[in-house]
Amino acid sequence: VRLRAKEYQVLELFLLSPGRVFTREEILERVWGPGFECSSNLVEVYVKNLRRRIRENLIETVRGLGYRLGEPL
């Protein structure tokens, strides 16, 4: 599967800490850098792209908290 650089970085973040919930702000800071401010749905778009390219339940949404790596098949 071909991934864009930022998609790979988002996926890597989840793979390095399986089960950990990352907030939208944490993902923005770790992937796009400290101080990066974005009022759009950038993280949501990247998560959606990863779900579409790899597997739908790859990244779980934890309501009110953020995202985490889903359970393996």
N, CA, C and O atoms as a Tripos MOL2 file, in Angstrom:
@<TRIPOS>MOLECULE
protein
  292   291    73     0     0
PROTEIN
NO_CHARGES

@<TRIPOS>ATOM
      1 N           0.8510   -1.1800    0.0000 N.3       1 VAL1
      2 CA          0.0000    0.0000    0.0000 C.3       1 VAL1
      3 C           0.8910    1.2350    0.0000 C.2       1 VAL1
      4 O           1.8000    1.3610    0.8210 O.2       1 VAL1
      5 N           0.6240    2.1240   -0.9120 N.am      2 ARG2
      6 CA          1.3740    3.3840   -0.9640 C.3       2 ARG2
      7 C           0.7010    4.4020   -0.0570 C.2       2 ARG2
      8 O          -0.5120    4.6070   -0.1170 O.2       2 ARG2
      9 N           1.5120    5.0370    0.7860 N.am      3 LEU3
     10 CA          1.0040    6.0780    1.6790 C.3       3 LEU3
     11 C           1.7870    7.3530    1.4370 C.2       3 LEU3
     12 O           2.9670    7.3220    1.0900 O.2       3 LEU3
     13 N           1.1210    8.4500    1.6220 N.am      4 ARG4
     14 CA          1.8020    9.7440    1.5780 C.3       4 ARG4
     15 C           2.6040    9.8920    2.8640 C.2       4 ARG4
     16 O           2.3500    9.1850    3.8390 O.2       4 ARG4
     17 N           3.5590   10.7950    2.8730 N.am      5 ALA5
     18 CA          4.4640   10.9550    4.0140 C.3       5 ALA5
     19 C           3.7150   11.1920    5.3270 C.2       5 ALA5
     20 O           4.0080   10.5470    6.3340 O.2       5 ALA5
     21 N           2.7670   12.0970    5.3190 N.am      6 LYS6
     22 CA          2.0280   12.4040    6.5580 C.3       6 LYS6
     23 C           1.1210   11.2430    6.9590 C.2       6 LYS6
     24 O           0.9340   10.9920    8.1500 O.2       6 LYS6
     25 N           0.5570   10.5350    5.9870 N.am      7 GLU7
     26 CA         -0.2430    9.3570    6.3130 C.3       7 GLU7
     27 C           0.6250    8.3230    7.0130 C.2       7 GLU7
     28 O           0.2100    7.7220    8.0040 O.2       7 GLU7
     29 N           1.8230    8.1200    6.4970 N.am      8 TYR8
     30 CA          2.7520    7.1800    7.1150 C.3       8 TYR8
     31 C           3.0930    7.6120    8.5380 C.2       8 TYR8
     32 O           3.1390    6.7760    9.4410 O.2       8 TYR8
     33 N           3.3310    8.8940    8.7470 N.am      9 GLN9
     34 CA          3.6770    9.3930   10.0760 C.3       9 GLN9
     35 C           2.5270    9.1990   11.0610 C.2       9 GLN9
     36 O           2.7560    8.8550   12.2200 O.2       9 GLN9
     37 N           1.3060    9.4170   10.6120 N.am     10 VAL10
     38 CA          0.1430    9.1990   11.4810 C.3      10 VAL10
     39 C           0.0410    7.7130   11.8230 C.2      10 VAL10
     40 O          -0.1530    7.3580   12.9850 O.2      10 VAL10
     41 N           0.1700    6.8460   10.8210 N.am     11 LEU11
     42 CA          0.1050    5.4120   11.0550 C.3      11 LEU11
     43 C           1.2220    4.9640   11.9960 C.2      11 LEU11
     44 O           0.9840    4.1740   12.9090 O.2      11 LEU11
     45 N           2.4200    5.4560   11.7810 N.am     12 GLU12
     46 CA          3.5590    5.1080   12.6320 C.3      12 GLU12
     47 C           3.3000    5.4940   14.0900 C.2      12 GLU12
     48 O           3.6410    4.7410   15.0020 O.2      12 GLU12
     49 N           2.7080    6.6460   14.3090 N.am     13 LEU13
     50 CA          2.3830    7.1020   15.6560 C.3      13 LEU13
     51 C           1.5120    6.0640   16.3670 C.2      13 LEU13
     52 O           1.7780    5.7160   17.5170 O.2      13 LEU13
     53 N           0.4870    5.5770   15.6970 N.am     14 PHE14
     54 CA         -0.3980    4.5770   16.2830 C.3      14 PHE14
     55 C           0.3070    3.2370   16.4690 C.2      14 PHE14
     56 O           0.1230    2.5790   17.4930 O.2      14 PHE14
     57 N           1.1080    2.8300   15.4950 N.am     15 LEU15
     58 CA          1.7850    1.5350   15.5780 C.3      15 LEU15
     59 C           2.8180    1.4850   16.6970 C.2      15 LEU15
     60 O           3.0500    0.4220   17.2740 O.2      15 LEU15
     61 N           3.4370    2.6090   17.0090 N.am     16 LEU16
     62 CA          4.4470    2.6460   18.0680 C.3      16 LEU16
     63 C           3.8400    2.6290   19.4660 C.2      16 LEU16
     64 O           4.5420    2.3550   20.4400 O.2      16 LEU16
     65 N           2.5550    2.9180   19.5750 N.am     17 SER17
     66 CA          1.8690    2.9270   20.8780 C.3      17 SER17
     67 C           0.5000    2.2730   20.7500 C.2      17 SER17
     68 O          -0.5240    2.9450   20.8830 O.2      17 SER17
     69 N           0.4730    0.9630   20.4910 N.am     18 PRO18
     70 CA         -0.8200    0.2920   20.3080 C.3      18 PRO18
     71 C          -1.6750    0.3800   21.5700 C.2      18 PRO18
     72 O          -1.1840    0.1880   22.6820 O.2      18 PRO18
     73 N          -2.9480    0.6720   21.3800 N.am     19 GLY19
     74 CA         -3.8730    0.7690   22.5000 C.3      19 GLY19
     75 C          -3.9450    2.1400   23.1400 C.2      19 GLY19
     76 O          -4.8950    2.4280   23.8670 O.2      19 GLY19
     77 N          -2.9720    2.9860   22.8890 N.am     20 ARG20
     78 CA         -2.9710    4.3280   23.4680 C.3      20 ARG20
     79 C          -3.9060    5.2310   22.6830 C.2      20 ARG20
     80 O          -3.9230    5.1990   21.4520 O.2      20 ARG20
     81 N          -4.6790    6.0300   23.3910 N.am     21 VAL21
     82 CA         -5.5860    6.9840   22.7510 C.3      21 VAL21
     83 C          -4.8390    8.3000   22.5520 C.2      21 VAL21
     84 O          -4.2740    8.8540   23.4950 O.2      21 VAL21
     85 N          -4.8420    8.7870   21.3250 N.am     22 PHE22
     86 CA         -4.2210   10.0660   20.9890 C.3      22 PHE22
     87 C          -5.3180   11.0800   20.6970 C.2      22 PHE22
     88 O          -6.2370   10.8090   19.9250 O.2      22 PHE22
     89 N          -5.2150   12.2400   21.3160 N.am     23 THR23
     90 CA         -6.1560   13.3080   21.0150 C.3      23 THR23
     91 C          -5.7920   13.9230   19.6700 C.2      23 THR23
     92 O          -4.6840   13.7390   19.1670 O.2      23 THR23
     93 N          -6.7240   14.6410   19.1100 N.am     24 ARG24
     94 CA         -6.4920   15.3530   17.8550 C.3      24 ARG24
     95 C          -5.2920   16.2880   17.9790 C.2      24 ARG24
     96 O          -4.4640   16.3790   17.0720 O.2      24 ARG24
     97 N          -5.2110   16.9850   19.1240 N.am     25 GLU25
     98 CA         -4.1240   17.9390   19.3560 C.3      25 GLU25
     99 C          -2.7690   17.2350   19.4410 C.2      25 GLU25
    100 O          -1.7710   17.7460   18.9340 O.2      25 GLU25
    101 N          -2.7330   16.0590   20.0820 N.am     26 GLU26
    102 CA         -1.4810   15.2950   20.1690 C.3      26 GLU26
    103 C          -1.0120   14.8560   18.7870 C.2      26 GLU26
    104 O           0.1770   14.9320   18.4770 O.2      26 GLU26
    105 N          -1.9370   14.4010   17.9660 N.am     27 ILE27
    106 CA         -1.5760   13.9680   16.6180 C.3      27 ILE27
    107 C          -1.0350   15.1410   15.8140 C.2      27 ILE27
    108 O          -0.0200   15.0150   15.1280 O.2      27 ILE27
    109 N          -1.7100   16.2770   15.8980 N.am     28 LEU28
    110 CA         -1.2290   17.4680   15.1910 C.3      28 LEU28
    111 C           0.1750   17.8500   15.6400 C.2      28 LEU28
    112 O           1.0330   18.1550   14.8120 O.2      28 LEU28
    113 N           0.4110   17.8330   16.9450 N.am     29 GLU29
    114 CA          1.7180   18.2350   17.4670 C.3      29 GLU29
    115 C           2.8150   17.2520   17.0790 C.2      29 GLU29
    116 O           3.9070   17.6640   16.6910 O.2      29 GLU29
    117 N           2.5350   15.9690   17.1800 N.am     30 ARG30
    118 CA          3.5620   14.9580   16.9060 C.3      30 ARG30
    119 C           3.8530   14.7820   15.4210 C.2      30 ARG30
    120 O           4.9890   14.4950   15.0460 O.2      30 ARG30
    121 N           2.8500   14.9480   14.5790 N.am     31 VAL31
    122 CA          3.0450   14.7290   13.1410 C.3      31 VAL31
    123 C           3.3670   16.0320   12.4160 C.2      31 VAL31
    124 O           4.2590   16.0580   11.5680 O.2      31 VAL31
    125 N           2.6620   17.1000   12.7320 N.am     32 TRP32
    126 CA          2.8670   18.3690   12.0260 C.3      32 TRP32
    127 C           3.7950   19.3160   12.7750 C.2      32 TRP32
    128 O           4.2240   20.3260   12.2180 O.2      32 TRP32
    129 N           4.1110   19.0050   14.0310 N.am     33 GLY33
    130 CA          5.0760   19.7860   14.7880 C.3      33 GLY33
    131 C           4.4460   20.6670   15.8460 C.2      33 GLY33
    132 O           3.2830   21.0580   15.7450 O.2      33 GLY33
    133 N           5.2470   20.9770   16.8750 N.am     34 PRO34
    134 CA          4.7540   21.8330   17.9670 C.3      34 PRO34
    135 C           4.3380   23.2030   17.4340 C.2      34 PRO34
    136 O           4.9770   23.7730   16.5500 O.2      34 PRO34
    137 N           3.2790   23.6920   17.9850 N.am     35 GLY35
    138 CA          2.8230   25.0190   17.5860 C.3      35 GLY35
    139 C           1.9790   25.0380   16.3360 C.2      35 GLY35
    140 O           1.4610   26.0870   15.9530 O.2      35 GLY35
    141 N           1.8310   23.8840   15.6840 N.am     36 PHE36
    142 CA          1.0010   23.8410   14.4850 C.3      36 PHE36
    143 C          -0.4550   23.9840   14.9060 C.2      36 PHE36
    144 O          -0.9620   23.1920   15.7000 O.2      36 PHE36
    145 N          -1.1080   24.9770   14.3800 N.am     37 GLU37
    146 CA         -2.5040   25.2060   14.7140 C.3      37 GLU37
    147 C          -3.3430   25.0480   13.4550 C.2      37 GLU37
    148 O          -3.0310   25.5770   12.3880 O.2      37 GLU37
    149 N          -4.4090   24.3040   13.6290 N.am     38 CYS38
    150 CA         -5.2660   24.0300   12.4900 C.3      38 CYS38
    151 C          -6.6940   23.9460   12.9920 C.2      38 CYS38
    152 O          -7.0050   23.1440   13.8730 O.2      38 CYS38
    153 N          -7.5470   24.7600   12.4410 N.am     39 SER39
    154 CA         -8.9420   24.7390   12.8600 C.3      39 SER39
    155 C          -9.7950   23.8440   11.9580 C.2      39 SER39
    156 O         -11.0030   23.7180   12.1610 O.2      39 SER39
    157 N          -9.1600   23.2250   10.9650 N.am     40 SER40
    158 CA         -9.9120   22.3680   10.0520 C.3      40 SER40
    159 C          -9.9440   20.9340   10.5780 C.2      40 SER40
    160 O          -9.4960   20.6600   11.6920 O.2      40 SER40
    161 N         -10.4680   20.0470    9.7820 N.am     41 ASN41
    162 CA        -10.5650   18.6460   10.1610 C.3      41 ASN41
    163 C          -9.4170   17.8200    9.5780 C.2      41 ASN41
    164 O          -9.6320   16.7040    9.1050 O.2      41 ASN41
    165 N          -8.2260   18.3540    9.6090 N.am     42 LEU42
    166 CA         -7.0450   17.7320    9.0270 C.3      42 LEU42
    167 C          -6.8160   16.3210    9.5640 C.2      42 LEU42
    168 O          -6.6150   15.3930    8.7800 O.2      42 LEU42
    169 N          -6.8410   16.1430   10.8690 N.am     43 VAL43
    170 CA         -6.6090   14.8270   11.4720 C.3      43 VAL43
    171 C          -7.6950   13.8580   11.0290 C.2      43 VAL43
    172 O          -7.3980   12.7160   10.6760 O.2      43 VAL43
    173 N          -8.9290   14.2920   11.0420 N.am     44 GLU44
    174 CA        -10.0320   13.4340   10.6500 C.3      44 GLU44
    175 C          -9.8750   12.9540    9.2070 C.2      44 GLU44
    176 O         -10.1780   11.8020    8.8980 O.2      44 GLU44
    177 N          -9.4090   13.8260    8.3360 N.am     45 VAL45
    178 CA         -9.1990   13.4710    6.9300 C.3      45 VAL45
    179 C          -8.1100   12.4160    6.8040 C.2      45 VAL45
    180 O          -8.2660   11.4600    6.0440 O.2      45 VAL45
    181 N          -7.0200   12.5710    7.5280 N.am     46 TYR46
    182 CA         -5.9280   11.6010    7.4540 C.3      46 TYR46
    183 C          -6.3400   10.2500    8.0260 C.2      46 TYR46
    184 O          -5.9700    9.2110    7.4790 O.2      46 TYR46
    185 N          -7.0930   10.2490    9.1090 N.am     47 VAL47
    186 CA         -7.5860    8.9980    9.6810 C.3      47 VAL47
    187 C          -8.5260    8.3190    8.6830 C.2      47 VAL47
    188 O          -8.4500    7.1070    8.4820 O.2      47 VAL47
    189 N          -9.3960    9.0860    8.0690 N.am     48 LYS48
    190 CA        -10.3150    8.5410    7.0670 C.3      48 LYS48
    191 C          -9.5480    7.9250    5.8980 C.2      48 LYS48
    192 O          -9.8960    6.8430    5.4250 O.2      48 LYS48
    193 N          -8.5100    8.6110    5.4380 N.am     49 ASN49
    194 CA         -7.6960    8.0940    4.3350 C.3      49 ASN49
    195 C          -7.0100    6.7850    4.7090 C.2      49 ASN49
    196 O          -6.9700    5.8520    3.9060 O.2      49 ASN49
    197 N          -6.4710    6.7110    5.9250 N.am     50 LEU50
    198 CA         -5.8300    5.4800    6.3630 C.3      50 LEU50
    199 C          -6.8330    4.3420    6.4630 C.2      50 LEU50
    200 O          -6.5360    3.2100    6.0800 O.2      50 LEU50
    201 N          -7.9920    4.6340    6.9640 N.am     51 ARG51
    202 CA         -9.0360    3.5990    7.0480 C.3      51 ARG51
    203 C          -9.3890    3.0890    5.6500 C.2      51 ARG51
    204 O          -9.5750    1.8890    5.4510 O.2      51 ARG51
    205 N          -9.4780    3.9820    4.7070 N.am     52 ARG52
    206 CA         -9.8470    3.6090    3.3360 C.3      52 ARG52
    207 C          -8.7180    2.8310    2.6450 C.2      52 ARG52
    208 O          -8.9820    1.8760    1.9140 O.2      52 ARG52
    209 N          -7.4790    3.2330    2.8710 N.am     53 ARG53
    210 CA         -6.3520    2.6060    2.1820 C.3      53 ARG53
    211 C          -5.9250    1.2700    2.7950 C.2      53 ARG53
    212 O          -5.5330    0.3480    2.0790 O.2      53 ARG53
    213 N          -6.0050    1.1740    4.1140 N.am     54 ILE54
    214 CA         -5.4880   -0.0180    4.7850 C.3      54 ILE54
    215 C          -6.6260   -0.9590    5.1870 C.2      54 ILE54
    216 O          -6.7540   -2.0610    4.6540 O.2      54 ILE54
    217 N          -7.4420   -0.5050    6.1290 N.am     55 ARG55
    218 CA         -8.5390   -1.3180    6.6480 C.3      55 ARG55
    219 C          -9.4840   -0.4220    7.4260 C.2      55 ARG55
    220 O          -9.0430    0.4510    8.1750 O.2      55 ARG55
    221 N         -10.7550   -0.6280    7.2570 N.am     56 GLU56
    222 CA        -11.7630    0.2570    7.8570 C.3      56 GLU56
    223 C         -11.6320    0.3760    9.3660 C.2      56 GLU56
    224 O         -11.7440    1.4760    9.9060 O.2      56 GLU56
    225 N         -11.3960   -0.7380   10.0630 N.am     57 ASN57
    226 CA        -11.3260   -0.6870   11.5300 C.3      57 ASN57
    227 C          -9.8910   -0.5870   12.0500 C.2      57 ASN57
    228 O          -9.6230   -0.9140   13.2060 O.2      57 ASN57
    229 N          -8.9900   -0.1460   11.2150 N.am     58 LEU58
    230 CA         -7.5950   -0.0040   11.6130 C.3      58 LEU58
    231 C          -7.4420    0.9870   12.7690 C.2      58 LEU58
    232 O          -6.7520    0.7100   13.7490 O.2      58 LEU58
    233 N          -8.0790    2.1170   12.6440 N.am     59 ILE59
    234 CA         -8.0040    3.1510   13.6790 C.3      59 ILE59
    235 C          -9.4030    3.3570   14.2290 C.2      59 ILE59
    236 O         -10.3420    3.6600   13.4920 O.2      59 ILE59
    237 N          -9.5240    3.1850   15.5400 N.am     60 GLU60
    238 CA        -10.8130    3.3390   16.2010 C.3      60 GLU60
    239 C         -10.9980    4.7620   16.6920 C.2      60 GLU60
    240 O         -10.0390    5.4140   17.1060 O.2      60 GLU60
    241 N         -12.2150    5.2350   16.6440 N.am     61 THR61
    242 CA        -12.5730    6.5100   17.2400 C.3      61 THR61
    243 C         -13.0270    6.2400   18.6640 C.2      61 THR61
    244 O         -13.9080    5.4110   18.8910 O.2      61 THR61
    245 N         -12.4330    6.9320   19.6220 N.am     62 VAL62
    246 CA        -12.8400    6.8320   21.0210 C.3      62 VAL62
    247 C         -13.5980    8.1170   21.3080 C.2      62 VAL62
    248 O         -13.0000    9.1800   21.4740 O.2      62 VAL62
    249 N         -14.9100    8.0110   21.3640 N.am     63 ARG63
    250 CA        -15.7700    9.1980   21.4940 C.3      63 ARG63
    251 C         -15.3450   10.1020   22.6370 C.2      63 ARG63
    252 O         -15.1430    9.6560   23.7660 O.2      63 ARG63
    253 N         -15.2160   11.3740   22.3200 N.am     64 GLY64
    254 CA        -14.8750   12.3800   23.3130 C.3      64 GLY64
    255 C         -13.4090   12.4180   23.6890 C.2      64 GLY64
    256 O         -12.9920   13.2970   24.4440 O.2      64 GLY64
    257 N         -12.6020   11.4680   23.1720 N.am     65 LEU65
    258 CA        -11.1820   11.4320   23.5270 C.3      65 LEU65
    259 C         -10.2590   11.5790   22.3260 C.2      65 LEU65
    260 O          -9.4160   12.4760   22.3000 O.2      65 LEU65
    261 N         -10.4060   10.7110   21.3340 N.am     66 GLY66
    262 CA         -9.5110   10.7720   20.1990 C.3      66 GLY66
    263 C          -9.5230    9.4770   19.3960 C.2      66 GLY66
    264 O         -10.5850    8.9310   19.1010 O.2      66 GLY66
    265 N          -8.3320    8.9890   19.0440 N.am     67 TYR67
    266 CA         -8.1920    7.8200   18.2020 C.3      67 TYR67
    267 C          -7.1560    6.8690   18.7830 C.2      67 TYR67
    268 O          -6.2470    7.2830   19.5020 O.2      67 TYR67
    269 N          -7.3080    5.5740   18.4570 N.am     68 ARG68
    270 CA         -6.3100    4.5750   18.8380 C.3      68 ARG68
    271 C          -6.2780    3.4760   17.7810 C.2      68 ARG68
    272 O          -7.2030    3.3270   16.9830 O.2      68 ARG68
    273 N          -5.2020    2.7220   17.7980 N.am     69 LEU69
    274 CA         -5.0520    1.6050   16.8880 C.3      69 LEU69
    275 C          -6.1010    0.5570   17.2260 C.2      69 LEU69
    276 O          -6.2650    0.1870   18.3890 O.2      69 LEU69
    277 N          -6.8170    0.0760   16.2030 N.am     70 GLY70
    278 CA         -7.8600   -0.9180   16.4180 C.3      70 GLY70
    279 C          -7.2860   -2.2870   16.7020 C.2      70 GLY70
    280 O          -6.0810   -2.5120   16.5880 O.2      70 GLY70
    281 N          -8.1580   -3.1880   17.0710 N.am     71 GLU71
    282 CA         -7.7670   -4.5580   17.3620 C.3      71 GLU71
    283 C          -7.4100   -5.2760   16.0560 C.2      71 GLU71
    284 O          -8.0520   -5.0510   15.0300 O.2      71 GLU71
    285 N          -6.3950   -6.1320   16.0910 N.am     72 PRO72
    286 CA         -6.0570   -6.8990   14.8860 C.3      72 PRO72
    287 C          -7.1650   -7.8920   14.5400 C.2      72 PRO72
    288 O          -7.9720   -8.2550   15.3960 O.2      72 PRO72
    289 N          -7.1980   -8.3220   13.3010 N.am     73 LEU73
    290 CA         -8.2260   -9.2830   12.8560 C.3      73 LEU73
    291 C          -8.1200  -10.5820   13.6000 C.2      73 LEU73
    292 O          -8.9020  -11.5000   13.3540 O.2      73 LEU73
@<TRIPOS>BOND
     1     1     2 1
     2     2     3 1
     3     3     4 2
     4     3     5 am
     5     5     6 1
     6     6     7 1
     7     7     8 2
     8     7     9 am
     9     9    10 1
    10    10    11 1
    11    11    12 2
    12    11    13 am
    13    13    14 1
    14    14    15 1
    15    15    16 2
    16    15    17 am
    17    17    18 1
    18    18    19 1
    19    19    20 2
    20    19    21 am
    21    21    22 1
    22    22    23 1
    23    23    24 2
    24    23    25 am
    25    25    26 1
    26    26    27 1
    27    27    28 2
    28    27    29 am
    29    29    30 1
    30    30    31 1
    31    31    32 2
    32    31    33 am
    33    33    34 1
    34    34    35 1
    35    35    36 2
    36    35    37 am
    37    37    38 1
    38    38    39 1
    39    39    40 2
    40    39    41 am
    41    41    42 1
    42    42    43 1
    43    43    44 2
    44    43    45 am
    45    45    46 1
    46    46    47 1
    47    47    48 2
    48    47    49 am
    49    49    50 1
    50    50    51 1
    51    51    52 2
    52    51    53 am
    53    53    54 1
    54    54    55 1
    55    55    56 2
    56    55    57 am
    57    57    58 1
    58    58    59 1
    59    59    60 2
    60    59    61 am
    61    61    62 1
    62    62    63 1
    63    63    64 2
    64    63    65 am
    65    65    66 1
    66    66    67 1
    67    67    68 2
    68    67    69 am
    69    69    70 1
    70    70    71 1
    71    71    72 2
    72    71    73 am
    73    73    74 1
    74    74    75 1
    75    75    76 2
    76    75    77 am
    77    77    78 1
    78    78    79 1
    79    79    80 2
    80    79    81 am
    81    81    82 1
    82    82    83 1
    83    83    84 2
    84    83    85 am
    85    85    86 1
    86    86    87 1
    87    87    88 2
    88    87    89 am
    89    89    90 1
    90    90    91 1
    91    91    92 2
    92    91    93 am
    93    93    94 1
    94    94    95 1
    95    95    96 2
    96    95    97 am
    97    97    98 1
    98    98    99 1
    99    99   100 2
   100    99   101 am
   101   101   102 1
   102   102   103 1
   103   103   104 2
   104   103   105 am
   105   105   106 1
   106   106   107 1
   107   107   108 2
   108   107   109 am
   109   109   110 1
   110   110   111 1
   111   111   112 2
   112   111   113 am
   113   113   114 1
   114   114   115 1
   115   115   116 2
   116   115   117 am
   117   117   118 1
   118   118   119 1
   119   119   120 2
   120   119   121 am
   121   121   122 1
   122   122   123 1
   123   123   124 2
   124   123   125 am
   125   125   126 1
   126   126   127 1
   127   127   128 2
   128   127   129 am
   129   129   130 1
   130   130   131 1
   131   131   132 2
   132   131   133 am
   133   133   134 1
   134   134   135 1
   135   135   136 2
   136   135   137 am
   137   137   138 1
   138   138   139 1
   139   139   140 2
   140   139   141 am
   141   141   142 1
   142   142   143 1
   143   143   144 2
   144   143   145 am
   145   145   146 1
   146   146   147 1
   147   147   148 2
   148   147   149 am
   149   149   150 1
   150   150   151 1
   151   151   152 2
   152   151   153 am
   153   153   154 1
   154   154   155 1
   155   155   156 2
   156   155   157 am
   157   157   158 1
   158   158   159 1
   159   159   160 2
   160   159   161 am
   161   161   162 1
   162   162   163 1
   163   163   164 2
   164   163   165 am
   165   165   166 1
   166   166   167 1
   167   167   168 2
   168   167   169 am
   169   169   170 1
   170   170   171 1
   171   171   172 2
   172   171   173 am
   173   173   174 1
   174   174   175 1
   175   175   176 2
   176   175   177 am
   177   177   178 1
   178   178   179 1
   179   179   180 2
   180   179   181 am
   181   181   182 1
   182   182   183 1
   183   183   184 2
   184   183   185 am
   185   185   186 1
   186   186   187 1
   187   187   188 2
   188   187   189 am
   189   189   190 1
   190   190   191 1
   191   191   192 2
   192   191   193 am
   193   193   194 1
   194   194   195 1
   195   195   196 2
   196   195   197 am
   197   197   198 1
   198   198   199 1
   199   199   200 2
   200   199   201 am
   201   201   202 1
   202   202   203 1
   203   203   204 2
   204   203   205 am
   205   205   206 1
   206   206   207 1
   207   207   208 2
   208   207   209 am
   209   209   210 1
   210   210   211 1
   211   211   212 2
   212   211   213 am
   213   213   214 1
   214   214   215 1
   215   215   216 2
   216   215   217 am
   217   217   218 1
   218   218   219 1
   219   219   220 2
   220   219   221 am
   221   221   222 1
   222   222   223 1
   223   223   224 2
   224   223   225 am
   225   225   226 1
   226   226   227 1
   227   227   228 2
   228   227   229 am
   229   229   230 1
   230   230   231 1
   231   231   232 2
   232   231   233 am
   233   233   234 1
   234   234   235 1
   235   235   236 2
   236   235   237 am
   237   237   238 1
   238   238   239 1
   239   239   240 2
   240   239   241 am
   241   241   242 1
   242   242   243 1
   243   243   244 2
   244   243   245 am
   245   245   246 1
   246   246   247 1
   247   247   248 2
   248   247   249 am
   249   249   250 1
   250   250   251 1
   251   251   252 2
   252   251   253 am
   253   253   254 1
   254   254   255 1
   255   255   256 2
   256   255   257 am
   257   257   258 1
   258   258   259 1
   259   259   260 2
   260   259   261 am
   261   261   262 1
   262   262   263 1
   263   263   264 2
   264   263   265 am
   265   265   266 1
   266   266   267 1
   267   267   268 2
   268   267   269 am
   269   269   270 1
   270   270   271 1
   271   271   272 2
   272   271   273 am
   273   273   274 1
   274   274   275 1
   275   275   276 2
   276   275   277 am
   277   277   278 1
   278   278   279 1
   279   279   280 2
   280   279   281 am
   281   281   282 1
   282   282   283 1
   283   283   284 2
   284   283   285 am
   285   285   286 1
   286   286   287 1
   287   287   288 2
   288   287   289 am
   289   289   290 1
   290   290   291 1
   291   291   292 2
@<TRIPOS>SUBSTRUCTURE
     1 VAL1         2 RESIDUE 1 A VAL
     2 ARG2         6 RESIDUE 1 A ARG
     3 LEU3        10 RESIDUE 1 A LEU
     4 ARG4        14 RESIDUE 1 A ARG
     5 ALA5        18 RESIDUE 1 A ALA
     6 LYS6        22 RESIDUE 1 A LYS
     7 GLU7        26 RESIDUE 1 A GLU
     8 TYR8        30 RESIDUE 1 A TYR
     9 GLN9        34 RESIDUE 1 A GLN
    10 VAL10       38 RESIDUE 1 A VAL
    11 LEU11       42 RESIDUE 1 A LEU
    12 GLU12       46 RESIDUE 1 A GLU
    13 LEU13       50 RESIDUE 1 A LEU
    14 PHE14       54 RESIDUE 1 A PHE
    15 LEU15       58 RESIDUE 1 A LEU
    16 LEU16       62 RESIDUE 1 A LEU
    17 SER17       66 RESIDUE 1 A SER
    18 PRO18       70 RESIDUE 1 A PRO
    19 GLY19       74 RESIDUE 1 A GLY
    20 ARG20       78 RESIDUE 1 A ARG
    21 VAL21       82 RESIDUE 1 A VAL
    22 PHE22       86 RESIDUE 1 A PHE
    23 THR23       90 RESIDUE 1 A THR
    24 ARG24       94 RESIDUE 1 A ARG
    25 GLU25       98 RESIDUE 1 A GLU
    26 GLU26      102 RESIDUE 1 A GLU
    27 ILE27      106 RESIDUE 1 A ILE
    28 LEU28      110 RESIDUE 1 A LEU
    29 GLU29      114 RESIDUE 1 A GLU
    30 ARG30      118 RESIDUE 1 A ARG
    31 VAL31      122 RESIDUE 1 A VAL
    32 TRP32      126 RESIDUE 1 A TRP
    33 GLY33      130 RESIDUE 1 A GLY
    34 PRO34      134 RESIDUE 1 A PRO
    35 GLY35      138 RESIDUE 1 A GLY
    36 PHE36      142 RESIDUE 1 A PHE
    37 GLU37      146 RESIDUE 1 A GLU
    38 CYS38      150 RESIDUE 1 A CYS
    39 SER39      154 RESIDUE 1 A SER
    40 SER40      158 RESIDUE 1 A SER
    41 ASN41      162 RESIDUE 1 A ASN
    42 LEU42      166 RESIDUE 1 A LEU
    43 VAL43      170 RESIDUE 1 A VAL
    44 GLU44      174 RESIDUE 1 A GLU
    45 VAL45      178 RESIDUE 1 A VAL
    46 TYR46      182 RESIDUE 1 A TYR
    47 VAL47      186 RESIDUE 1 A VAL
    48 LYS48      190 RESIDUE 1 A LYS
    49 ASN49      194 RESIDUE 1 A ASN
    50 LEU50      198 RESIDUE 1 A LEU
    51 ARG51      202 RESIDUE 1 A ARG
    52 ARG52      206 RESIDUE 1 A ARG
    53 ARG53      210 RESIDUE 1 A ARG
    54 ILE54      214 RESIDUE 1 A ILE
    55 ARG55      218 RESIDUE 1 A ARG
    56 GLU56      222 RESIDUE 1 A GLU
    57 ASN57      226 RESIDUE 1 A ASN
    58 LEU58      230 RESIDUE 1 A LEU
    59 ILE59      234 RESIDUE 1 A ILE
    60 GLU60      238 RESIDUE 1 A GLU
    61 THR61      242 RESIDUE 1 A THR
    62 VAL62      246 RESIDUE 1 A VAL
    63 ARG63      250 RESIDUE 1 A ARG
    64 GLY64      254 RESIDUE 1 A GLY
    65 LEU65      258 RESIDUE 1 A LEU
    66 GLY66      262 RESIDUE 1 A GLY
    67 TYR67      266 RESIDUE 1 A TYR
    68 ARG68      270 RESIDUE 1 A ARG
    69 LEU69      274 RESIDUE 1 A LEU
    70 GLY70      278 RESIDUE 1 A GLY
    71 GLU71      282 RESIDUE 1 A GLU
    72 PRO72      286 RESIDUE 1 A PRO
    73 LEU73      290 RESIDUE 1 A LEU
